[in-house]
Amino acid sequence: MKKIARYSGRWVINILLLMIFFIPFYWMALTSIKTLGQTLQSPPVFWVSNPQFVNFVTAFESIDFLHYLKNSVIVTAGVLVLQLVTVVPAAYAFARYEFKGRGVLFGAVLATTMIPAQLVFLPVFLILSKLDLINTYWSLILPQAASAFGIFMLRQNFLQVPKELIEAARLDRAGELKIMFRIMLPMSRSTVATLALLTFIGTWNDYFWAKVLTTSDAVRTLPVGITALSDVDGGVANHIIMAGNLIMMVPILIAFAVAQKQILKAFAYTGVK
């Protein structure tokens, strides 16, 4: 009986957690197919019999959706590439190199995770302004080109790789880059995939940098573009805004599905080895 009660309690907790995560998504999807009147109705409507899928067309046509989408793809791809270039060598150095001040330097890197972007906005803005990069793709990519959290994640994973493998590779005259890309990264694919997914989601949804470091729509991304939908229907177009947000979520869901498969394959590969 105790075992049944324990499993029943777990199921209840899991169902409650599922509802907590599912209800906001359901409400967004439901609002996206409502009419304007239904979004303003009180008490709120929890089901619609005549879904307004035309809201998605309206959201797509009310702003230059493809332009903002292109900008989001460019910025997100740039951040992903630069984070790979900066995070992997840094994590490898912190994990496998002994040098004076390593602990202090790593602590300083971790400390930066507690500094909000709003606090460093002014110096970042001044530096980019001096370099004449404001309102360019670089102004949106460079502030996110490195990740302290990513360095921490990869370092912890690199520490799990047996030292014997690295020493054997060095005895075979393998260079550090070869060790990093042929040994460390293949054995850390699950962590790399997870980091890439988190970076993609964070960059794709980023509103702050795309708003404060741009002066026109030339390089602004989807999160900023979506805010223009608030002007539809006299500024109360919650159904159109939700439709736009739902469209913006599609690449995230696709990226999550792809990364999930890669993570499962990486775990299976590790288990076989």
C-alpha positions as a printed NumPy array, in Angstrom:
array([[  0.   ,   0.   ,   0.   ],
       [  2.843,   2.367,   0.801],
       [  4.34 ,   1.703,  -2.621],
       [  1.007,   2.416,  -4.33 ],
       [  0.569,   5.608,  -2.32 ],
       [  4.095,   6.735,  -3.222],
       [  3.55 ,   6.176,  -6.948],
       [  0.109,   7.822,  -6.759],
       [  1.672,  10.871,  -5.147],
       [  4.26 ,  11.078,  -7.91 ],
       [  1.559,  10.878, -10.566],
       [ -0.416,  13.663,  -8.897],
       [  2.689,  15.875,  -8.747],
       [  3.554,  15.107, -12.382],
       [  0.023,  15.922, -13.521],
       [  0.051,  19.208, -11.588],
       [  3.419,  20.162, -13.095],
       [  2.136,  19.258, -16.56 ],
       [ -0.885,  21.504, -16.056],
       [  1.291,  24.373, -14.82 ],
       [  3.419,  24.211, -17.976],
       [  0.568,  23.413, -20.372],
       [ -2.072,  25.957, -19.326],
       [ -0.134,  29.109, -20.422],
       [  0.597,  27.535, -23.809],
       [ -3.043,  26.478, -24.167],
       [ -4.225,  29.98 , -23.291],
       [ -1.904,  31.538, -25.86 ],
       [ -3.038,  29.099, -28.56 ],
       [ -6.695,  29.617, -27.631],
       [ -6.395,  33.414, -27.665],
       [ -4.723,  33.28 , -31.084],
       [ -7.902,  31.83 , -32.659],
       [-10.415,  34.066, -30.863],
       [-12.216,  37.093, -32.212],
       [-11.5  ,  40.53 , -30.772],
       [-14.777,  40.412, -28.853],
       [-13.978,  37.039, -27.322],
       [-10.606,  38.265, -26.052],
       [-12.364,  41.113, -24.211],
       [-15.212,  38.983, -22.902],
       [-15.68 ,  38.585, -19.14 ],
       [-15.725,  35.934, -17.788],
       [-13.152,  34.662, -20.287],
       [-13.965,  32.037, -22.902],
       [-12.07 ,  28.756, -22.465],
       [-13.196,  27.208, -25.746],
       [-14.179,  28.572, -29.15 ],
       [-16.473,  26.88 , -31.65 ],
       [-15.478,  29.107, -34.564],
       [-11.652,  29.322, -34.556],
       [-10.325,  32.38 , -36.376],
       [ -7.272,  31.   , -38.174],
       [ -7.296,  34.176, -40.238],
       [ -5.584,  35.796, -37.228],
       [ -2.335,  34.125, -38.279],
       [ -2.633,  35.622, -41.75 ],
       [ -3.356,  39.027, -40.222],
       [ -0.32 ,  38.766, -37.938],
       [  1.882,  37.741, -40.853],
       [  0.672,  40.547, -43.109],
       [  0.455,  43.346, -40.52 ],
       [  4.245,  43.531, -40.193],
       [  7.147,  42.685, -42.491],
       [  7.315,  39.233, -40.934],
       [  9.82 ,  37.729, -43.359],
       [ 12.197,  40.661, -42.852],
       [ 12.166,  40.269, -39.076],
       [ 12.471,  36.495, -39.489],
       [ 15.562,  36.904, -41.664],
       [ 17.152,  39.183, -39.076],
       [ 16.403,  36.713, -36.287],
       [ 17.986,  33.864, -38.258],
       [ 21.145,  35.894, -38.984],
       [ 21.578,  37.07 , -35.396],
       [ 20.838,  33.663, -33.866],
       [ 23.215,  31.875, -36.25 ],
       [ 25.945,  34.432, -35.551],
       [ 25.587,  34.048, -31.788],
       [ 25.629,  30.239, -32.028],
       [ 28.817,  30.225, -34.109],
       [ 30.662,  32.764, -31.947],
       [ 29.656,  31.028, -28.733],
       [ 31.029,  27.76 , -30.107],
       [ 34.294,  29.517, -30.974],
       [ 34.643,  31.189, -27.566],
       [ 33.019,  28.795, -25.114],
       [ 34.624,  25.5  , -26.175],
       [ 38.307,  26.609, -25.918],
       [ 37.628,  28.472, -22.666],
       [ 35.909,  25.466, -21.092],
       [ 38.723,  23.177, -22.269],
       [ 41.368,  25.474, -20.796],
       [ 39.6  ,  25.712, -17.427],
       [ 39.089,  21.949, -17.322],
       [ 42.449,  20.61 , -18.51 ],
       [ 45.103,  23.308, -18.058],
       [ 46.869,  24.164, -14.821],
       [ 47.821,  27.832, -14.668],
       [ 48.229,  30.457, -11.991],
       [ 44.989,  32.149, -11.017],
       [ 42.777,  29.603, -12.764],
       [ 40.38 ,  29.337,  -9.828],
       [ 40.105,  33.097,  -9.418],
       [ 39.562,  33.632, -13.131],
       [ 36.929,  30.906, -13.301],
       [ 35.198,  32.423, -10.281],
       [ 35.177,  35.786, -12.044],
       [ 33.603,  34.167, -15.102],
       [ 30.881,  32.613, -12.948],
       [ 30.313,  35.941, -11.188],
       [ 29.319,  37.52 , -14.495],
       [ 26.223,  35.281, -14.579],
       [ 24.832,  37.367, -11.705],
       [ 25.182,  40.645, -13.616],
       [ 21.978,  41.557, -15.505],
       [ 22.227,  42.822, -19.064],
       [ 20.604,  46.103, -18.032],
       [ 23.566,  46.833, -15.756],
       [ 26.183,  46.529, -18.502],
       [ 24.024,  48.101, -21.191],
       [ 25.633,  51.555, -21.014],
       [ 29.297,  50.477, -21.4  ],
       [ 28.307,  48.016, -24.141],
       [ 26.392,  50.756, -25.935],
       [ 29.302,  53.203, -25.669],
       [ 31.82 ,  50.653, -26.976],
       [ 29.624,  49.68 , -29.922],
       [ 28.927,  53.341, -30.621],
       [ 32.669,  54.115, -30.722],
       [ 33.1  ,  51.23 , -33.169],
       [ 30.19 ,  52.556, -35.254],
       [ 28.327,  49.255, -34.897],
       [ 25.011,  50.521, -33.53 ],
       [ 22.061,  49.398, -35.661],
       [ 24.054,  46.591, -37.3  ],
       [ 23.884,  42.821, -36.951],
       [ 27.16 ,  42.926, -35.03 ],
       [ 25.575,  45.088, -32.346],
       [ 23.123,  42.265, -31.638],
       [ 25.632,  39.416, -31.969],
       [ 28.721,  40.633, -30.081],
       [ 27.052,  41.245, -26.663],
       [ 26.035,  37.576, -26.682],
       [ 29.187,  36.149, -28.284],
       [ 30.328,  34.437, -25.071],
       [ 28.437,  32.64 , -22.34 ],
       [ 29.674,  32.187, -18.778],
       [ 26.973,  29.599, -18.203],
       [ 28.081,  27.742, -21.331],
       [ 31.7  ,  27.738, -20.144],
       [ 30.574,  26.329, -16.807],
       [ 28.44 ,  23.607, -18.428],
       [ 31.144,  22.43 , -20.817],
       [ 33.897,  22.628, -18.206],
       [ 31.947,  20.372, -15.868],
       [ 31.433,  17.905, -18.705],
       [ 35.057,  18.039, -19.835],
       [ 36.138,  17.197, -16.29 ],
       [ 34.33 ,  13.853, -16.642],
       [ 36.517,  12.803, -19.581],
       [ 39.241,  10.417, -18.308],
       [ 42.681,  12.02 , -18.168],
       [ 44.149,   8.812, -19.578],
       [ 42.493,   9.474, -22.933],
       [ 44.047,  12.926, -23.172],
       [ 47.469,  11.707, -22.063],
       [ 47.341,   8.865, -24.589],
       [ 46.43 ,  11.317, -27.347],
       [ 49.318,  13.586, -26.388],
       [ 51.684,  10.614, -26.462],
       [ 50.459,  10.003, -30.01 ],
       [ 51.496,  13.604, -30.758],
       [ 47.966,  14.892, -31.09 ],
       [ 47.72 ,  18.674, -30.807],
       [ 45.402,  20.422, -28.367],
       [ 42.939,  21.377, -31.094],
       [ 42.776,  17.779, -32.28 ],
       [ 42.219,  16.562, -28.727],
       [ 39.515,  19.148, -28.201],
       [ 37.61 ,  18.384, -31.412],
       [ 38.307,  14.641, -31.736],
       [ 38.01 ,  13.572, -28.092],
       [ 36.422,  16.187, -25.845],
       [ 33.586,  17.393, -28.067],
       [ 32.429,  13.946, -29.309],
       [ 32.217,  12.796, -25.693],
       [ 30.286,  15.936, -24.745],
       [ 27.763,  16.044, -27.565],
       [ 24.766,  15.931, -25.242],
       [ 26.023,  18.976, -23.345],
       [ 26.872,  20.825, -26.566],
       [ 23.404,  20.081, -27.959],
       [ 21.766,  21.288, -24.747],
       [ 23.871,  24.448, -24.723],
       [ 23.091,  25.111, -28.388],
       [ 19.379,  24.716, -27.691],
       [ 19.461,  27.085, -24.711],
       [ 21.486,  29.614, -26.708],
       [ 19.079,  29.37 , -29.632],
       [ 16.038,  29.916, -27.423],
       [ 17.644,  32.788, -25.523],
       [ 18.837,  34.582, -28.654],
       [ 15.669,  33.949, -30.646],
       [ 13.509,  35.386, -27.856],
       [ 15.859,  38.234, -26.938],
       [ 14.067,  41.556, -26.863],
       [ 16.327,  43.799, -24.789],
       [ 19.431,  44.02 , -27.009],
       [ 17.367,  44.08 , -30.208],
       [ 15.44 ,  47.053, -28.866],
       [ 18.147,  49.211, -27.282],
       [ 20.94 ,  48.675, -29.832],
       [ 18.911,  49.411, -32.962],
       [ 17.504,  52.653, -34.283],
       [ 15.425,  51.324, -37.182],
       [ 13.732,  48.16 , -38.401],
       [ 16.691,  47.355, -40.661],
       [ 18.207,  44.792, -38.28 ],
       [ 15.498,  44.389, -35.647],
       [ 14.415,  40.843, -34.876],
       [ 11.052,  39.139, -34.458],
       [ 10.505,  39.873, -30.734],
       [ 10.696,  43.607, -31.483],
       [  8.674,  43.268, -34.673],
       [  5.902,  41.42 , -32.853],
       [  5.356,  44.434, -30.587],
       [  4.168,  46.384, -33.64 ],
       [  1.109,  44.112, -33.693],
       [ -0.159,  45.954, -30.624],
       [ -1.231,  48.778, -32.961],
       [ -3.713,  46.508, -34.768],
       [ -7.422,  46.969, -33.916],
       [ -6.85 ,  50.09 , -31.862],
       [ -4.196,  48.654, -29.584],
       [ -6.251,  45.797, -28.08 ],
       [ -5.372,  43.084, -30.598],
       [ -4.305,  40.446, -28.094],
       [ -5.512,  37.717, -30.45 ],
       [ -3.248,  38.99 , -33.244],
       [ -0.278,  39.352, -30.886],
       [ -0.761,  35.799, -29.633],
       [ -0.988,  34.539, -33.207],
       [  2.299,  36.266, -34.014],
       [  3.945,  34.82 , -30.911],
       [  2.713,  31.355, -31.82 ],
       [  4.252,  31.67 , -35.286],
       [  7.497,  32.842, -33.69 ],
       [  7.506,  29.733, -31.482],
       [  7.568,  27.296, -34.413],
       [ 11.373,  27.44 , -34.978],
       [ 11.914,  26.943, -31.239],
       [  9.764,  23.808, -31.234],
       [ 11.618,  22.499, -34.288],
       [ 14.994,  23.245, -32.686],
       [ 13.9  ,  21.499, -29.505],
       [ 12.831,  18.395, -31.434],
       [ 16.132,  18.277, -33.342],
       [ 18.257,  18.853, -30.233],
       [ 16.286,  16.253, -28.316],
       [ 17.099,  13.619, -30.918],
       [ 20.774,  14.555, -30.828],
       [ 20.853,  14.332, -27.038],
       [ 19.242,  10.884, -27.056],
       [ 21.705,   9.68 , -29.706],
       [ 24.622,  11.046, -27.701],
       [ 23.483,   9.268, -24.545],
       [ 23.005,   6.03 , -26.488],
       [ 26.493,   6.383, -28.014],
       [ 28.036,   6.992, -24.599],
       [ 26.267,   3.968, -23.161],
       [ 27.515,   1.698, -25.952],
       [ 31.09 ,   2.933, -25.571]])
